[in-house]
């Protein structure tokens, strides 16, 4: 087997330079909470493929379901010759997502594709053009979703011009909001929408209930419910992007449930299918069914192998109570992170929910972001065998996304390595 060093040399001659990687080690196999590279080095996994392998790598039910489906058929295209598993996944999503109203779902390949289709549905159903998003948002890398995304480098730099009729308003960011309550932050956003866009022009208000790439920003209590109430009154489709937060990651099936928010549409991906590419838009039946026949779809959308994996993934989440597991991870990691914060003045805030946790680093005594220290601490984690990620508009947030099935031993050992890295 080639070594990571050999593979890295081959990569330089074969893979486009614009595709980056966090570490130069190449994976050979992975399990519940670890990744082993081709040189036999084991990493404790606090990334989960960016919140994808929540049920662990090669989860038994997922492997069994995928193997059985591969032996039956690999693809027909649901738009040509449909199959039961696509329908079954939609049934599960309609039942699991918040809201007691009638729902419909459509399946796609990636989170960005789900967001694009949610915008299509909202515009078609309302006849309005504008889409409102928030500071620090991340929604994808396609042309439309780059326009929806706030951060320039590396996601938008020199890739424009972007899709039009996109408007950005301030997010509730408690650390940097000067003490604004959730209701006050929502009023600030609504005032800007009504003055600069006009509510009657807005098709969709799109928000991550906890921002992902933007820095794991948890809005102040009341922010999401206030926006939901305004959208309802204004006839605006309220779209919640649960691509990173969904499927038990935050200690409930979906993050918007923490404040009882019921979105009109919800976009889903990442943890949905145990590592296979699948995404979805689920929402009110009257909105989803407003689109003409043939207006939604895609060749690979709802691939039968990915659907089989999704059904097995959802079954595993129920069986193992992975929402409860996320809360257990929070109960272990948050005290360790707060202990680091008490002794290290660079840590401005510990935040997050469930197994979606982060620390924001600043220059001591200020709110000035410190991306240099953030990168150095993350690199120290990698050198010690702990796979971590950074994020944030300012590049100064360390984020932690362990698989929800990680063992207590690996979780504790990872916390020890993180503690040492801050030293």
MIDODO-700907 format. One line per 10 residues: for each residue y, x, z of C-alpha. Coordinates in Angstrom, 1 decimal. Each point is the difference from the previous one (the first is absolute). Layout:
MIDODO-700907
Y X Z  ...
//
This chain:
MIDODO-700907
0.0 0.0 0.0  3.5 1.4 -0.9  2.3 0.9 2.9  3.4 -1.7 0.6  1.6 3.2 -1.3  -1.9 -0.2 -3.2  0.7 -3.7 -0.4  3.7 0.6 0.6  0.1 2.5 -2.9  -1.8 -2.4 -2.3
2.4 -2.7 1.1  3.0 2.1 -1.1  -1.4 0.1 -3.6  -1.1 -3.6 -0.1  2.1 -2.3 2.2  3.6 -0.9 -0.6  2.3 1.9 2.4  1.8 -3.3 1.0  -3.1 -1.2 1.8  0.2 1.5 3.5
-2.4 0.3 3.0  0.5 0.4 3.7  -2.5 2.8 0.5  -1.6 2.5 -2.4  -3.5 -0.8 1.3  -2.3 -2.0 -2.3  -2.1 -2.8 1.6  -3.8 0.1 -0.3  -0.9 -2.9 2.4  1.5 -2.2 2.6
-1.1 -2.4 2.7  1.6 -2.2 2.7  2.7 2.3 1.2  -0.5 3.3 -1.7  0.2 1.7 -3.4  -2.1 3.1 -0.9  1.2 2.2 -2.8  -2.0 2.0 -2.5  0.1 3.1 2.2  -1.6 -1.9 2.9
3.2 -0.4 2.1  0.3 -3.3 1.9  3.4 -1.7 0.3  0.8 -2.8 2.5  1.4 -2.7 -2.2  3.3 -1.6 1.2  0.9 -1.1 -3.6  -2.8 -2.3 -1.1  0.9 0.6 -3.6  3.5 -1.5 0.8
-1.4 -2.9 1.9  -2.8 -0.8 -2.5  -3.3 1.0 1.7  0.6 -2.2 3.1  -3.7 -0.8 0.2  -0.8 3.7 -0.4  -1.2 1.9 -3.0  -3.3 -1.2 -1.5  -0.2 -2.9 2.5  -3.7 -1.2 -0.1
0.8 -3.6 -1.1  2.3 1.2 -2.7  -2.5 2.5 -1.3  -2.7 -2.6 -0.1  2.2 -2.6 -1.8  1.3 2.5 -2.6  -3.5 1.3 -0.7  -1.3 -3.5 -0.5  2.9 -1.0 -2.3  -0.2 3.1 -2.1
-3.7 -0.9 -0.8  1.0 -3.5 -1.1  3.1 0.7 -2.1  3.1 2.2 0.2  2.5 -2.0 -2.0  0.5 -3.1 -2.1  3.8 -0.5 0.5  0.5 -3.2 2.1  2.3 -1.3 -2.8  -3.0 0.2 -2.4
-3.1 -0.8 2.0  0.8 -0.9 3.6  -2.2 0.7 3.0  -0.5 -1.4 3.5  1.1 3.0 2.0  3.6 -0.2 -1.3  0.1 -3.7 1.1  -1.5 1.0 3.4  2.6 2.7 0.6  2.8 -2.5 -0.8
-1.6 -2.5 2.4  -0.1 2.6 2.8  3.7 1.0 -0.6  1.1 -3.6 -0.1  -1.6 -0.6 3.4  1.0 3.3 1.7  3.7 0.2 -0.9  2.5 -1.7 2.2  0.9 -3.7 -0.7  -1.9 -3.2 0.2
1.2 -1.2 -3.4  -2.0 0.0 -3.3  -0.2 3.4 -1.6  -1.1 1.7 -3.1  -0.7 3.7 -0.7  0.0 2.4 -3.0  -1.6 3.4 0.0  1.3 3.3 -1.4  -0.6 3.7 0.2  2.8 1.6 2.2
2.6 -0.8 2.4  2.8 0.5 -2.5  -1.7 -2.4 -2.4  -0.2 -2.6 2.8  3.7 0.3 0.7  0.9 -0.2 -3.7  -2.1 -3.2 -0.3  1.5 -1.5 3.2  3.5 0.5 -1.6  -1.3 -1.6 -3.2
-1.3 -3.0 1.9  3.3 -0.4 2.0  2.2 0.2 -3.1  -2.1 -2.4 -2.0  -0.3 -2.5 2.8  3.7 0.0 0.9  1.6 0.7 -3.4  2.3 2.6 1.8  0.4 3.7 -0.9  0.9 1.9 3.2
-2.3 1.8 2.4  1.3 1.2 3.3  -1.6 3.0 1.8  0.9 2.2 2.9  1.2 3.5 0.8  -2.9 2.5 0.6  -2.4 -2.3 -1.9  -3.0 1.3 -2.0  -1.7 -2.4 -2.5  -1.6 2.3 -2.6
0.5 2.4 -3.0  0.1 -2.2 -3.1  3.4 -0.7 -1.6  0.6 -3.2 1.9  -1.4 1.2 3.3  2.0 3.2 -0.2  3.1 -2.2 -0.3  -1.2 -1.8 3.1  -0.7 3.3 1.9  2.9 1.5 1.8
-0.9 3.7 0.1  1.1 2.2 -2.9  -2.1 3.2 0.4  -2.8 0.1 -1.0  -0.4 -3.6 -1.1  3.0 -0.7 -2.2  1.6 3.3 -0.9  0.9 0.1 -3.7  -2.4 -2.8 -0.9  2.7 -2.6 -0.7
1.5 -2.3 -1.2  -1.7 -2.5 2.1  -0.6 -3.7 -0.1  3.1 -2.1 0.7  0.9 -2.9 2.3  -1.1 2.0 3.1  2.2 -0.1 3.1  -0.3 2.0 3.2  1.1 -1.0 3.5  -0.2 1.7 3.4
-3.2 0.0 1.9  -0.4 -0.5 3.7  -0.5 3.6 1.2  0.3 -0.1 3.8  0.3 3.7 0.5  2.9 0.2 -2.4  1.5 -3.5 0.2  2.5 0.6 2.9  -1.7 -2.6 2.2  -0.1 -2.9 -2.5
-2.4 -2.8 1.0  -2.5 -1.3 -2.6  2.2 -3.1 -0.5  3.1 2.1 -0.4  -1.6 2.3 -2.5  -1.3 -3.0 -2.0  3.4 -1.6 0.0  1.4 3.3 -1.4  -2.5 -0.1 -2.8  0.5 -3.7 -0.8
3.8 0.4 -0.1  -0.4 2.8 -2.6  -2.4 -2.1 -2.1  2.2 -3.0 0.0  3.2 1.9 -0.8  -1.3 2.5 -2.6  -2.9 -1.8 -1.6  0.2 -3.7 0.8  -2.9 -1.8 1.6  -0.3 -2.3 -3.0
-0.8 3.0 -2.2  -2.7 1.5 2.2  -3.6 -0.5 -1.1  -1.7 2.1 2.8  0.8 1.8 3.2  -2.6 2.8 0.2  -0.7 1.9 3.3  -2.6 2.1 1.7  -0.5 -1.4 3.5  -0.3 3.6 1.2
1.3 2.5 -2.6  -2.5 2.6 -1.2  1.3 2.9 -2.0  3.5 -0.8 1.3  -1.0 1.3 3.5  -2.2 -2.6 1.7  3.2 -1.9 0.9  -0.8 -2.9 2.3  2.8 -2.6 -0.3  1.6 -1.4 3.2
-1.7 -3.2 1.3  1.5 -3.0 -1.7  0.9 1.7 -3.3  -2.9 -1.2 -2.0  0.1 -3.6 1.3  3.7 -0.3 -0.7  -0.4 1.2 -3.6  -2.9 -2.4 -0.4  2.2 -2.9 1.2  2.8 1.0 -2.4
-2.3 0.3 -2.9  -1.5 -3.5 0.6  3.5 -1.5 0.3  1.2 1.8 -3.2  -3.1 -0.8 -2.1  -0.8 3.7 -0.3  -3.6 1.2 -0.2  -0.8 2.1 3.1  -2.3 2.7 -1.1  -1.6 2.3 2.7
-1.5 3.3 -1.2  -3.0 0.5 2.2  -1.5 2.7 -2.2  0.0 2.7 2.7  0.2 -2.3 3.0  -2.7 -2.5 -0.9  -3.7 -0.3 0.9  0.1 0.6 3.7  2.1 3.2 -0.2  2.6 -1.1 2.5
-2.3 -1.8 2.5  0.0 -3.3 -1.8  -1.3 -0.9 -3.4  3.6 0.2 -1.4  3.1 1.4 1.6  2.2 -3.0 -0.6  -2.3 -2.0 2.4  1.5 2.0 3.0  3.0 -2.3 -0.2  -1.7 -3.1 -1.5
1.6 0.5 -3.4  -1.6 -1.8 -2.9  1.0 1.4 -3.4  0.1 -1.9 -3.2  -1.7 2.9 -1.8  -1.8 3.0 1.4  -0.9 3.2 -1.9  -3.2 1.7 1.0  -1.9 3.3 -0.9  -1.0 3.2 1.7
-2.4 -1.0 2.8  -1.3 -3.0 -1.9  -3.1 1.5 -1.6  -1.2 3.0 2.0  1.3 2.6 -2.4  -0.4 -1.7 -3.3  3.1 -1.0 -2.1  0.8 -3.6 0.6  3.3 -1.9 0.7  1.1 -3.6 0.3
2.8 -2.5 0.1  -0.8 -3.0 2.3  2.4 -2.8 0.6  1.1 -3.6 -0.1  -2.0 -2.0 -2.6  3.0 -1.5 -1.6  1.6 3.4 -0.6  -3.1 1.8 -1.2  -1.0 -3.0 -2.3  3.5 -0.2 -1.5
-0.8 2.8 -2.4  -1.5 -1.0 -3.4  -3.6 0.8 -0.8  -0.3 3.6 -1.2  3.2 1.0 1.8  -1.9 1.9 2.7  -2.9 2.4 -0.3  -1.0 3.4 -1.3  -3.1 1.6 -1.5  -1.3 1.6 3.2
1.6 -2.4 2.5  -2.6 -1.2 2.5  -2.7 2.3 -1.3  -3.4 -1.2 1.2  -0.9 3.2 1.8  3.3 0.0 1.8  -0.4 -3.7 0.9  -3.5 0.7 1.4  1.5 2.8 2.1  2.8 -2.3 1.2
-2.4 -2.7 1.2  -2.0 2.7 1.9  3.2 1.5 1.4  1.2 -3.4 1.3  -3.4 -0.7 1.5  0.1 3.4 1.8  3.4 -0.6 1.3  -1.1 -3.3 1.5  -3.3 1.4 1.4  1.6 3.1 1.6
3.2 -1.8 1.1  2.1 2.7 -1.7  3.2 -1.7 1.0  -1.1 0.6 3.6  -0.9 3.5 -0.9  3.5 0.6 -1.3  1.4 -1.1 3.3  -2.4 2.4 1.8  1.3 2.8 -2.2  3.5 -0.9 1.0
-0.9 0.0 3.7  -1.4 3.6 -0.3  2.6 1.6 -2.3  3.3 -1.5 1.2  -0.3 1.5 3.5  -0.7 3.4 -1.5  2.9 -0.3 -2.4  2.3 -1.1 2.8  -1.0 2.9 2.1  0.9 2.3 -2.9
3.4 -1.8 -0.3  0.7 0.5 3.7  -0.2 3.7 -0.3  1.2 0.6 -3.5  3.7 -0.9 -0.7  -0.7 0.0 -3.8  -1.8 -3.4 0.3  2.5 -2.7 -0.3  -2.4 -2.9 0.0  -3.7 -1.0 0.2
-0.6 -3.2 -1.9  -2.5 -2.1 -1.9  -2.7 -2.5 0.7  -3.8 0.3 0.2  -1.3 2.9 -2.0  3.3 0.3 -1.9  2.0 2.4 2.2  2.7 2.6 -0.5  2.5 2.3 1.7  3.4 0.7 -1.4
1.4 3.5 0.4  3.7 1.0 0.3  2.1 2.9 1.0  0.0 -0.2 3.8  2.8 -2.0 1.5  0.9 -1.7 -3.4  -1.4 -2.4 -2.5  0.2 2.6 -2.7  -3.4 0.0 -1.8  -2.1 3.1 0.3
-2.3 0.2 -3.0  -0.5 3.7 0.5  -1.6 -0.4 3.4  -2.0 -3.0 -1.3  -1.5 2.0 -2.9  -0.8 2.9 2.3  -1.8 -2.2 2.6  -1.9 -1.7 -2.7  -1.0 3.4 -1.5  -1.1 1.1 3.5
-2.2 -3.1 0.2  -1.6 0.8 -3.4  -0.6 3.6 1.0  -1.8 -1.2 3.2  -2.2 -2.5 -1.9  2.0 -3.3 0.5  1.0 -1.8 -3.2  3.4 -1.6 0.5  2.7 -1.4 -2.2  3.8 0.0 0.0
2.3 -2.7 -1.2  3.5 -1.5 0.4  3.1 -0.1 -2.1  1.1 3.2 1.6  -3.4 1.6 0.0  0.0 0.2 3.8  -2.8 -2.3 1.1  -3.6 0.9 0.8  -2.3 -2.9 -0.6  -3.5 -0.7 1.3
-2.4 -2.3 -1.7  -3.5 0.8 1.3  -3.0 -2.1 -1.3  -0.4 -3.0 2.2  -3.7 1.1 0.6  1.0 3.5 1.3  -2.0 1.0 3.1  1.6 0.6 3.4  -1.0 3.6 -0.3  1.7 0.6 -3.3
3.0 -2.0 1.1  0.4 2.0 3.2  -0.6 3.3 -1.8  2.6 -0.9 -2.6  2.5 -0.8 2.7  -0.7 3.4 1.6  0.6 1.8 -3.3  3.3 -1.9 -0.5  1.1 0.9 3.5  -0.7 3.6 -0.7
1.9 -0.1 -3.3  3.2 -1.1 1.7  -0.3 3.0 2.2
//
